[in-house]
């Protein structure tokens, strides 16, 4: 749990940085005109998504869930197991693809997608981390209850 908590905190830290940047940028043209803002947004989105992927992979491994074929499948496995909602899955699957472009296809990054994530979807990262924490708190409560029965 400690590892997952650290990853959640890392995701939330990156999202907070993005929120500050978003508040400082008032238009798409202002975003496009600032290479520094673009670099900051791209890197923080990349790290936030990688944190979400790491969290998902840790849960998949610890719960013995089916091994996904790719990064997009990582989130699908969690949704199929009832750990995250279908609603947040709609955000996370495309974000896994966006992360791949940021890492491997950096020459093909579309400014409008990054700007859109920054302006409209940062709360989705919060939803994901809350769903993960809810899952873990309920798992911990179940484990404590089971332990109490065996004492």
C-alpha positions in Angstrom: 0.0 0.0 0.0 2.8 2.4 0.8 4.1 2.1 -2.8 0.7 2.8 -4.2 0.3 5.8 -1.8 3.6 7.2 -3.0 2.5 6.8 -6.7 -0.9 8.5 -5.9 0.9 11.4 -4.3 3.2 11.7 -7.3 0.2 11.7 -9.7 -1.6 14.3 -7.6 1.6 16.5 -7.4 1.9 16.5 -11.2 -1.8 17.3 -11.6 -1.5 20.2 -9.2 1.4 21.5 -11.2 -0.8 21.2 -14.3 -3.6 23.1 -12.6 -1.3 26.0 -11.8 -0.1 26.1 -15.4 -3.7 25.9 -16.7 -4.7 28.8 -14.5 -1.8 30.9 -15.8 -2.7 30.2 -19.5 -5.9 31.9 -20.8 -6.0 30.7 -24.4 -4.9 28.0 -26.8 -2.9 30.6 -28.8 -1.0 31.6 -25.6 -0.3 28.0 -24.9 1.0 27.4 -28.4 3.2 30.5 -28.3 5.0 29.2 -25.2 7.5 26.4 -25.7 8.1 26.3 -22.0 4.5 25.9 -21.1 4.2 23.1 -23.7 7.2 21.3 -22.3 5.8 21.6 -18.7 2.4 20.4 -19.7 3.7 17.5 -21.8 6.1 16.2 -19.1 3.6 16.5 -16.3 0.9 14.7 -18.2 3.4 12.0 -19.2 4.5 11.4 -15.6 0.9 11.5 -14.3 -0.2 8.9 -16.7 2.9 6.8 -16.0 2.0 7.0 -12.3 -1.6 5.8 -13.1 -0.1 2.9 -15.1 2.3 1.9 -12.4 -0.6 1.9 -9.8 -2.7 -0.2 -12.1 0.1 -2.7 -12.7 0.8 -3.0 -9.0 -2.8 -3.9 -8.3 -2.9 -6.3 -11.2 0.2 -8.1 -9.9 -0.9 -8.2 -6.3 -4.4 -9.4 -7.1 -3.3 -11.9 -9.7 -5.6 -10.3 -12.3 -5.2 -11.2 -16.0 -2.1 -9.8 -17.7 -2.9 -7.0 -20.1 -1.5 -7.0 -23.7 -0.6 -3.3 -23.6 -0.8 -0.1 -21.5 -4.4 0.6 -22.7 -5.3 -2.9 -21.5 -4.0 -2.2 -18.0 -6.9 0.1 -17.3 -9.4 -2.2 -18.9 -8.3 -5.0 -16.6 -9.0 -2.8 -13.5 -12.4 -1.8 -14.9 -13.4 -5.4 -15.6 -12.4 -6.3 -12.0 -14.6 -3.5 -10.7 -11.7 -1.5 -9.3 -12.3 1.5 -11.4 -15.4 2.8 -13.1 -16.3 2.5 -16.8 -16.6 6.3 -16.8 -13.0 6.9 -15.8 -11.9 4.1 -18.2 -13.1 6.3 -21.0 -10.5 8.9 -20.0 -7.6 6.5 -19.1 -7.5 4.4 -22.2 -6.9 7.4 -24.5 -4.4 8.8 -22.0 -2.3 5.6 -22.2 -2.1 6.3 -26.0 -1.2 10.0 -25.3 1.6 8.9 -23.0 2.9 6.7 -25.8 3.0 9.6 -28.2 4.7 11.8 -25.6 7.4 9.2 -25.0 7.9 7.6 -28.4 6.3 10.0 -30.9 7.2 13.3 -29.4 7.5 14.8 -32.9 3.8 14.1 -33.4 2.4 15.6 -30.2 -0.8 17.5 -31.0 -1.0 20.8 -29.0 -4.7 20.8 -29.0 -4.9 17.4 -27.2 -2.4 18.4 -24.5 -4.2 21.7 -24.0 -7.5 20.0 -23.9 -6.3 17.6 -21.2 -4.9 20.4 -19.2 -8.1 22.5 -19.4 -10.8 19.9 -19.3 -9.5 16.6 -17.8 -7.3 17.1 -14.8 -10.1 16.2 -12.5 -10.2 12.8 -14.1 -6.8 12.0 -12.6 -8.4 13.0 -9.2 -11.3 10.6 -9.9 -8.9 7.8 -10.7 -6.9 8.3 -7.5 -10.0 8.5 -5.4 -11.4 5.3 -6.9 -8.1 3.5 -6.2 -8.0 4.8 -2.6 -11.7 3.7 -2.1 -10.8 0.3 -3.4 -7.8 0.0 -1.1 -9.6 1.3 2.0 -12.4 -1.3 1.4 -9.8 -4.0 0.8 -8.0 -3.0 4.1 -11.3 -3.0 6.0 -12.1 -6.5 4.6 -8.7 -7.8 5.6 -9.0 -6.3 9.1 -12.5 -7.9 9.4 -11.1 -11.3 8.3 -8.2 -10.9 10.7 -10.6 -10.2 13.6 -12.6 -13.3 12.8 -9.5 -15.5 12.9 -8.3 -14.1 16.3 
